[in-house]
Amino acid sequence: MLNIKKAVNFIFDCEFRVLAVFSLFFLIGICFGSFYSCGISTSAEFSNSFIADNLFSLFIKNFLLLAAVFFLGYTVFGAPLIFFVIIYSGVSCGLFLGTVCTFYGFRGALVASICFYLFYLVNFISVVYISFSSLRLSIALYNVFKNNTRYVSPSVYSKPHAVKFLIFSLFTFLSCIYYVYIARGLTMHFL
C-alpha cells in the first residue's frame, strides 16, 4: 500500500533556503514584469489576449517551461540557468497582473489575482520543485565532471527527477484546466 506521507515527502522534497531563494527570484520577476507592463500602452485586445488562451496552447507554454527546467538538470551548466527560468516565470506572471491592472484598474487586478491565484501558485510550485531537483542533478553532474568522488552519483537523482517531472506536469495540466474553465470565466464575469 502506498504510504501517503512518504509520497508527499518525495514529491515536495526541497530545502527551505533554496525555496526562499527561488521565491525571491520569482518575486523579482513579478516586480519587473508588473512595472514593465505599466509602462507599455495597452488595449482591450492586448489585455484580453492574456486571458483568452485555449487549454492546449496554455498547457504547451507551461509544459515547455517545465521541460526546460527539467532538461537543465541534465546539463553541467544548468544550475545558473535555472534562476533565469524562474525569473522568466515571474515576469510572465507580473506582465499578466500589470496589464490587467493597467486596463481594468485596481479592481480588475484584484479580481484577476484572486481568480488566477491558484493557477499561478500551482505553476510556481511546479517550477520551484522541478528546479530544486534539476539543481541537485546538475550539481551532481558538475561534481562528476570535476572528478570529485566524495559527492553522490547523478544516477541517484535521475530517476526521482523524472518521476517528479511527470507528477508536476500533471499538476500543471490540472492548473491549466482550472485556468481555462473556471478562473477565466470568473474573471470575465466580474470584469
N, C-alpha and C positions, 0 to 999 in steps of 0.2 A: 504494500500500500504506500502511496506517495505521502511523504511527510511534508505538510504544508509549510512548516517553519523552515525546514531545510531548503525547500524550493524558493521561498521568499528571500532567504539569506543568500542563496545562489544568484538569483536574478538581480537583487539590489545590493550587491557587494561593491562597496566604494568607501574610501577613506574620507572623513569629514573635511580635512584640509583641502583635498583635491576637489571635493564637491563645492567648497566655498570659493576656490579659485575659478572653477568653471562657471559658477553662478556670477561671479564678479565680471568675468569676460562677457557673459550673456547680457548683464545689465549695462555694460559699456556699449555693447552693440545696440541695445534698445534705446539708450540715450542718444547715440549718434544717429540712428535711423529716425527717431522722433524729431530731432532738431533739423535734420536734413529735409524731411518731408514737409515741415512747416515752412521751409524756405522756398519750396518749389510751388508753382501755380497748379492748382488742382481744378478739375472739372467734375461734373457728375459722372461722366463715363469713366474717368480715371479712378474715382473713388469707388464706384460700383465694380470696377474690374478686380479690385482686391477681394470683393465678397462673392463674385459671380463664377468662381471656379467650379468645374464639374468634378465628380468623385475621382475619375480616372486621372485627370491632369493634376489634381491636388495630391493624390497618393503618389504619383510618379515624382513630383517635385520633392516631397518629403522623404520618399524612399531613396531617391538618388543622394540626398544629403546624408541620410543614414548610411547608405552604402559607401559613400566617400569616406566617412569616418571609419567604417569597418575595414576598408581596404588600406587605409593609412596605418592601421595596426600591423599590417604585414610588410611594412617598409621600415628600413632603418631610420630614415629621416622623418617618419610620420609624426613623432611626438610634438615638434613645434608647430606643424601644420594643423594639428587638431584644434589648437586655440583659435586659429583663423576661421575654421569652420564654425566654431561656437559663436564667434563674433558675427559672422555672416548670418547665422540663425537669429541672433538677437537683433541685427539690423533689419531683417525682414519683418520681424515682429514689431519693431519700432516704426518702420515705414507704414505698416498697416494701421497702427494706433494713431500715429501722427497725421496720416492722411484723413482718416475718419474724423479726427478731432478738428482738423482744418476745415473740412467741408461741412460737417454736421454740428460742430461746436462741442462744448464740454459734455452736454447731454449725450450726444452721439458717441463720443469717446467712452463715456461711462457705460452706455448700453452695450457697445461693441466689446469693451473689455470684460464685462460680466458674461456676455453670451459666448465669447470666444476664449474665455479664460481656460476652460478645460482642454480645449484643443491645443493651445499653446503650452499649457502645463505638461500634457502628455508628450508632446513633441520635444519639449525641453528635457524632460526626464529621460526620454529615449536617447536623445543625442548625448546627454551627460553620461549615462551609464555605458553606452557603447564607446564613448570617448575614453572613459576610465579603463575599460577592457582593452581598447586599442593602445592606450598609453602603456599599460603593463606589457603587452605583447611587443610593442615597438622597443621598449627599453630592454626587454629580454633579448630581442634580436640584435640590438646595439651591443649588448654585453658579449654575445656570442661572436659578433663581428670583431670586437676588440680582443677576443680570446680571454675574456675574464671568466674563468671557470667557477668562481665562487657563487655565481648567481644561478637562478633556476633556468632550466632549459625552456625555450619558447614553445616546445610541444605541449608543455603542461598548460599553457594559456590558450592554445589554438582551438581545441575542441570547445571549451566553455565560451570562448569568444564567438564562435559560430552559432552556438545554441542561443546565446543572449541576443545575437543579431536577429535570429528568427523570431524570438519572443517579442522583442521590441518592434520589429517590423509589423507583427500582428497588432500590437498596441497602437502603432501609427496608423494602420489601416482602420482600426475602430475609431480613432480620433477623427479621421477624415470623414467617416460616415456621420459622426456627430456634427462635424462642421457643416457638411452639405445638407443634411436632412433636418437638423434641429437648430443649431446656432444661427445659420443663415436666415432661416425663416423667422426666428425670434427677433433678430436684428431688423429685418425688413418690416416686421410688424410694429416695432416700437419706434422706428425712424420714419 
